[in-house]
Each structure stands twice: as structure tokens, then as C-alpha cells.
């Protein structure tokens, strides 16, 4: 790739792809393939799966490039495709591998150093994964992007095309649902005998 081609803006490259220049799309791929891969990897937790998602992201982007209106940056649009494909993958598997041994656990359930409590938390990991897998799609997306990717609400709003207020509400509800689910698992409601 020449220095001149390397400095072309995403918008110029998109226009060139639309005009039939496939090499321009290769330049876009080279520019963003690592970022797309790591975004998917953080969500799905698996190298092989993230690699597949990254490839699928670029295929889908190439096929849908005619629909790209430029309301957001090319990378935001591409990132949204990668996130949606990653969430779809999680939904199919009903597993949330990215939570294993994650600081997210400490934010949801305070951890003390009591060995019995640590064992209890280990047993709850599968329950936590199930709780996150049951979240509605928007809440799960906000939860993943906010906690794992550590994106700001403003960045998430651009990616998911929604308001910051709505995102904060989705995040709050996701946390409350997960906490309630886990609380019920630790202390099941008593029934009258």
C-alpha cells in the first residue's frame, strides 16, 4: 500500500469501493481488522470465534456498503456490525465466556476473602452467565460494551444509535436484573409450610 493510499480518508475509500475498486475495501479491512477482531474477542472470549466474526463482519460490511449513509463514521458502522454479530453468537450459544474470572463479578457481587464465599461465587458463575444470557438484547449490549469494552455512554450511544439516557437506564436495569437473579440463587425465597 502506498503512502498516498494509506492517507485516504474512510469516506474516500468507501466512495472508491462503491465505484468498483475492490482494493479500496482491502485498505479499509487492513485499517480496521485488528480493532474489529479484538472487539469481537472481548465479547465472545474465543480466538477462533472472534476470527470468524471479524471475517463475517467484513463480508457483511462489503455486501451492505451501499446502505452505508455516512451518518456515523465508517468505523462506528463497522463496529456496530461486529457487536451485533458477536451478540448473535452469544445468543446462539447461550454462554457468556467473557465473564469468567472477570472484574465484572466483583462489581456485581462484592467479594470477600472468605474461602466459603469464594467457592459460592465459583458455583454462581454458571448462574451469572445464564442471567446475562437472559437479558434483553439492548441491555446485554450496553452491559457488554460498558463493562467489558469500557466504552463511554456517548460512544455506546453512537454505536447503538440511541440516547445516553436510554443507555443508562438499560445498564441500570441490566445490573438490577443480574443482582436480583444472583440474590435469588444465593438466598432462595422462603415458602410458607
QUIFEN-V874590 format. One line per field, one symbol per residue. psi: psi as a letter, one per 30 degrees, with the letter a starting at -180 (. if undefined). burial: + if it has 24 or more other C-alpha atoms within 12 Angstrom, else -. A space follows every 50 residues. Layout:
psi = ???
burial = ???
//
This chain:
psi = kleeeffkleeeeeeeefggjffeeeeeeeefeeeeeeeeeeefgkeeee eeeeeeeeeeeeegfffjfgelleeeeeeeeeeeeeeeeeeefhkifffk hlfeefeejkklgkeeeeeeeeffeeeeeeeeffkleeeeeeeeeeeefh lleeeeeeeghlleeeeeeeeeeeeeeeeeeeeeeeikkkkk.
burial = ---------+--+++-+------++++++-+++-++++++++++++--++ ++++++++--++--+--+-----++++++++++++++++++---++++++ ---++--++-----------+--++++++++++++-+++++++++++++- --+-++++++------++-++--++-+++-++-----------
//
